[in-house]
Amino acid sequence: MMRGGMGNMQKMMKQMQKMQKDMAKAQEELAEKTVEGTAGGGMVTVIVNGQKELVEVSIKEEVVDPEDIEMLQDLVLAATNDALKKIDDLTNETMGQFTKGMNLPGMF
């Protein structure tokens, strides 16, 4: 009776270890991905990597108005938030496959 229980335990541990490896690999791959966030119809574009680091900011000349710095700041903010939301979605999508059916609240 007991032996079957131990075998299942070992099998579960193996599955957990495999899952941890797969998760680590998925996280590494995510870290290398980049997404683009835009605002003002592409006037401001930012690129964020999977580690939520801003790697590039591009601003079209025609949107630079010394009289209206606030609008430019808002566009940069909006583009950055757009990119960060996309990374969050990508992360949830990628990592979600591991937590489905596992019922572990608060893993991410």
LINRA-V43607 format. One record per residue. N is the residue number from 1. PHI is phi in radians with two decimals (* if undefined). Layout:
n:N phi:PHI
n:N phi:PHI
This chain:
n:1 phi:*
n:2 phi:-1.09
n:3 phi:-1.04
n:4 phi:-1.03
n:5 phi:-1.07
n:6 phi:-1.13
n:7 phi:-1.05
n:8 phi:-1.09
n:9 phi:-1.05
n:10 phi:-1.11
n:11 phi:-1.09
n:12 phi:-1.11
n:13 phi:-1.10
n:14 phi:-1.07
n:15 phi:-1.09
n:16 phi:-1.08
n:17 phi:-1.12
n:18 phi:-1.11
n:19 phi:-1.09
n:20 phi:-1.09
n:21 phi:-1.10
n:22 phi:-1.06
n:23 phi:-1.13
n:24 phi:-1.08
n:25 phi:-1.12
n:26 phi:-1.08
n:27 phi:-1.17
n:28 phi:-1.10
n:29 phi:-1.12
n:30 phi:-1.05
n:31 phi:-1.04
n:32 phi:-1.51
n:33 phi:-1.35
n:34 phi:-2.26
n:35 phi:-2.25
n:36 phi:-1.92
n:37 phi:-2.03
n:38 phi:-2.31
n:39 phi:-2.60
n:40 phi:1.08
n:41 phi:1.08
n:42 phi:1.58
n:43 phi:-1.15
n:44 phi:-2.16
n:45 phi:-2.24
n:46 phi:-2.20
n:47 phi:-2.11
n:48 phi:-2.11
n:49 phi:-1.60
n:50 phi:-1.15
n:51 phi:-1.71
n:52 phi:1.08
n:53 phi:-1.78
n:54 phi:-1.31
n:55 phi:-1.89
n:56 phi:-2.76
n:57 phi:-2.26
n:58 phi:-2.26
n:59 phi:-2.18
n:60 phi:-1.23
n:61 phi:-0.88
n:62 phi:-1.15
n:63 phi:-1.62
n:64 phi:-1.45
n:65 phi:-2.15
n:66 phi:-0.99
n:67 phi:-1.33
n:68 phi:-2.32
n:69 phi:-1.11
n:70 phi:-1.03
n:71 phi:-1.09
n:72 phi:-1.09
n:73 phi:-1.07
n:74 phi:-1.09
n:75 phi:-1.14
n:76 phi:-1.11
n:77 phi:-1.05
n:78 phi:-1.11
n:79 phi:-1.13
n:80 phi:-1.14
n:81 phi:-1.10
n:82 phi:-1.08
n:83 phi:-1.15
n:84 phi:-1.12
n:85 phi:-1.14
n:86 phi:-1.10
n:87 phi:-1.14
n:88 phi:-1.03
n:89 phi:-1.07
n:90 phi:-1.09
n:91 phi:-1.11
n:92 phi:-1.08
n:93 phi:-1.13
n:94 phi:-1.17
n:95 phi:-1.43
n:96 phi:-1.05
n:97 phi:-1.10
n:98 phi:-1.46
n:99 phi:-1.66
n:100 phi:-0.89
n:101 phi:1.00
n:102 phi:-1.83
n:103 phi:1.02
n:104 phi:-2.00
n:105 phi:-1.15
n:106 phi:1.26
n:107 phi:-1.26
n:108 phi:-2.20
